[in-house]
Amino acid sequence: METLALILAGGRGTRLDLLTEYRAKPSVPFAGKLRLIDFALSNCVNSGIYNVGVLTQYLPMSLHDHIGIGKPWDLDRKIGGVNLLQPYTGRDKKYGWYQGTAHAVCQNINYIKKNNPKYVLILSGDHVYKMDYSQMIDHHRQKGAELTIAAQRVPWEEASRFGILETDDNLEILDFKEKPEEPLNNLASMGIYVFNADLLIDMLEEYCNQENSDFGHHIIPPIIERSKTFSYEFEGYWRDVGTIQSFWETNLSLAAAVPELNLYDDNWKIHTRSTEQPPAKFGAKGSAKQSLISSGSIINGIVENSIISPGAYIEEGAVVRDSIIFNNTRIKADSIVFSSVIDKGVVVGEKSNIGFGNDLTANVDKPNLYKTGLTVIGKGAVIPNKIKIGRNCRVLPYIEEKDFGDKKEIASGTTVKPVMDKELSLVETG
């Protein structure tokens, strides 16, 4: 096959905080029934690319279970298909745990050689977008490029978060700066690259090791100096949900009357692995407005501007507003959930109030991540009846009722930890 796609899916995504405590970032649920990696996988098959390697590392089990042999994406093929690629050790010191994006690809250089593609498409497994990669590859071919970098204009205030490109009128890249403190323009790399395979192999063998491990810092700059490198400006919808705030905003934007990202386009479906669930059910007093309600959920309360995942149960009298509720979570009777993200398998007790008040004190442990009022409850936590939890709070995974003691109110900016801060074993779940 002419093109081999490699999806980088080994990152933890520390800025998603509690949501990646027990899963890799590309495995984080999204839009009720999807996972983040579904976008890259679906874009590949919708673009006619059926030879895909997924590079995993951090807590890969749920990701492996989700992808399996690739059947939901039509990637269960004898020729091509999907391969899950893990780090490994060897006598060569360049091997071992992936140290960066380029190092991850470098470790799989023999896999690239074995497939013998003409082009290698490098993708991130945790971005939300729909893109026809075949158009980018055509652009790469027409320009006579050896490397093409997909790019998009971003708000100036966010430009320092990205690699920034400087191009001429012909879109040839003149300079590249990885996350500059004072960017000179706002044309940002999307982390999507088309390489001529021979150039990629040569550059990785020459430059890449555990110390020089990143495409943006160590591989792309020398390529720009010596090879034909072009940008491909993408004007469609694209979001890097790298923080808990952007994750929440991007999810809720899908509930808008006319969202920017259309998940209902039959011509560009986002495929996923789904478990069999009965239809969503609404009780006599259940209602939902401007929300995504997934199969298997039961709504006996009120849901507004929220994302409800499969198997969630909103009991009578409960109100969920501006929130994301993950799979199999139960919001008990007469509780209120506002501006929150609640992970899988959580139980919120009766007459509790999550995300209450107007005190926006930043979180004491993660002030840079929690300062806009968003509260997050980790996987498997049990919240007592009649308790109030304020804004910018973190409730760690698998917290039990006894960990709250006799408290009836948790102040804004608090992190709720286990009694005696006992260690929780890192057992991976989806």
Steps between C-alpha positions, in 0.01 A plus 500: 500500500627846409427667836564373853330692781655502847281626784683622811285374786740446788463829686358540847355847450580637845294815444187284482588415859261250659357386165835343407584360842391153390504522119708642214388834363387364159276257690308774684124484423364782286157613379324236706583186303832571323864501606752761390696258282187426295554822304847411369399141424179606322680771304746240376239259363282782367809624315563157348797418726476143628853438623519642853739456792396623846793577731396445861683522832333654807225276645419344161253229604176693452629633168591149385159369608330785314687456173532121505552373144347819359166364384288811573729698266521226231864448597476125566682417178748237384695762307556822691250552782590625846802400709553596865866585558647505852847611613763231547856464620808383313876514504494835323472784752252682277230252604293492820209721605394758243657832600324717243303502176798439273647238731173308490512489119873427499446192714268369233728576207521131408120492482515789252767325293302175500191677363712687243260793448567799278352738757472488878215695659565589866191579709409586859245270659334761718373779273138564403448570129390363164762514228552335163866401514498408131470870414804580713697219335398632155623846607827343618543327164412807292749717687777246456537511878706264713316606816161671529365633829129562550441841656217722613465859617436508875407789732805712577463445872535124446784506246772438759348157569584377149786459258489810278580501127637780283423449130546682171230574240544151354436343846859381527606498865784742577516453876344298780496585871364251753278679755675841488443736792441790261370358170547713188184366337208271581537226237512194724612148427217250549742216572405334170792421268540338158855375448662341203583169665867499396554849646331405828713187537822688419428783744399270784811286456719810491349715775268305726590349837362512855634853545402635157153354507250758376391588147448869576827555680743257340386363163301767315751792530784318319255373235393860425864595449573228246177369346188627326253564781153647449195583707146388431255751644191325632194722541260244645404430860792388718540499878788393720317401819819519702354643820202408713343836413535455122373142534187624679443787255547284190262235631225746588536680167364183336166558674449834325208534257742512207840380624818575308587130500227295334494145640194416290668517159440169320775587254765518775402273785695483824513129575542349846473177692159492664357256751142390450275730704123545509358833382521803727196521727318805638276469805176689562691797642814459294604765249806608302570825320792573267685187606646176365330197659669167432344156473447306821453812710191561713382857552245550775628847593588816306798527265604829338796576272678181600653178367357178643697183424372142466355341810478822702199531733356839593245439774176690558543853628868513401622789281808476276604822331810594295665170587646180358390172657705194405382140467305322773500793740197549723372841607258427780169666576478878560871560439640789296803474272626823343807573287663165576663201337415174674695190398377141464326303771452791743210512745381846603288472815148633547447874547865578429614813321806473275651822364299731725553869568687785331833474682760445226798446727759307297576144601766479766687214329445583131434876482595526132253229397209587728429871509184550291252321726511147357480213751616145416413175677730206430403150398313279746461766769207482744359836607294505824141617528429867575851630438599819318812508285606841373672624182848407374496187714666166431367176648760229449405165344346232721440735793258344750236660720721461806766719337267798539474444876219704651538789255185631337670762284820488296632850432587616149858423398521186716642161400324212675755228574478161671516494878868503607572556127534124466648389170262381232648227284523597133277233350402592149138507395323654201 
